[in-house]
Amino acid sequence: MIKVNSPYISKEEIEAVKEVLESGYLAHGPLVDEFEKEFSKYLGVKHALTISNGTISLYTALKALNIGVGDEVIVPDFSFIATASTVVLTGAKPVFVDINLDTYTISHEDLERKISPRTKAIIPVHLYGHPADMDPIIKTAKEHDVYVIEDCAQSHGAEYKGVKTGTLGIAGAFSFYATKNLTMGEGGAVTTNDDKIANFVKFFRNHGQLRRYYHIQIGWNFRITNIQGALGLIQLRKLDKMNSRRREIAKLYDEGLSSIGCLKTPVQKKWAKHVYHQYTIWVNRSILRNKLSKYLQDAGIQTGIHYPRPIHMQPALKKYGENVYCPNSVKASNHVLSLPMHPGLRDEEVNEVIVRVKEFFRDSGMIC
Ligand SMILES: Cc1ncc(COP(=O)(O)O)c(C=O)c1O
């Protein structure tokens, strides 16, 4: 089976984790601190603070900005549910904004329509590893005096006009889940240049503790372990190499698939460095998308649909989803298909996927 996503783990990670296990120093420790230092340097941001996962990093960033009951937060309708569910968890209301169909990121035009005096923050998502168009978003945010929190769960190392994602808003929220471009198995980080936010995160993730058994605010245990720190450090040191491989694979796909009229390959805007967390194609007809997925599955090739349902149509968010108009998000959920993409993919496997996709369209006999 050619997997759609897979963590890229080599001997170095195994050795690093083994060393931690043998050291007996398992909880939050020096390797976590080292990771935070290196990650902030890599991004070019003052603080990178680790936290349990990407969901908690979004939640913590929102809490740091005192967002809660009575507030509205703008989110793209096409993302993983955590982008919106974390807003609900603070007591605030998610307001769903449509996406652009070229990059699948938040539509500035629709954002301008939906921003209101109650809006407290905007959460652009750098979906699939392609940055959202941040300049107009930041301009609108300034005009309305609202915060921008970047959802960077899929964009480690991606750049907007030469600047790394996670450094452009008041805060960035990263995930280090198993299949992300940089993994710790599970994990996350809040990035910020703002000392007040950084201090909040430090207390919030560790029971509001100022010094041992002295607590100045109510907090949680959202710490990560030294084992995760060790894993993250090795992954961080090879992140650029892993992203380069993703970009190489994307180029092979682009070249191999561009002649097929029934689909669109992903775009990379002039101002963007795409890190291809996913390689997601658009299939002109929804029925063909589903058939192609089944065809590839039968040929031993896994695919994914990111995402099969716009967030506003998720049962869990029904209360906030009524009368939402996001037609592009609905369309995307019916037409997108993610092909295998991870640094461990071999050229022969990429070629096999290309051959099978071409074969499908040649033989399907369907007009698209
Ligand atoms: C866009 C986006 N936001 C947030 C998250 C949440 O991250 P985690 O799974 O680490 O909680 C994910 C994870 O898949 C994601 O893709």
The ligand as an ORCA input file, in Angstrom:
! r2SCAN-3c Opt
* xyz 0 1
  C      -5.655     23.036     10.345
  C      -5.543     22.305     11.656
  N      -5.770     22.984     12.794
  C      -5.665     22.389     13.996
  C      -5.325     21.057     14.128
  C      -5.286     20.433     15.472
  O      -4.054     19.878     15.780
  P      -3.920     18.611     16.755
  O      -4.418     17.414     16.032
  O      -2.469     18.551     17.068
  O      -4.742     18.907     17.955
  C      -5.070     20.313     12.958
  C      -4.711     18.904     13.062
  O      -4.986     18.083     12.245
  C      -5.186     20.953     11.698
  O      -4.936     20.296     10.565
*
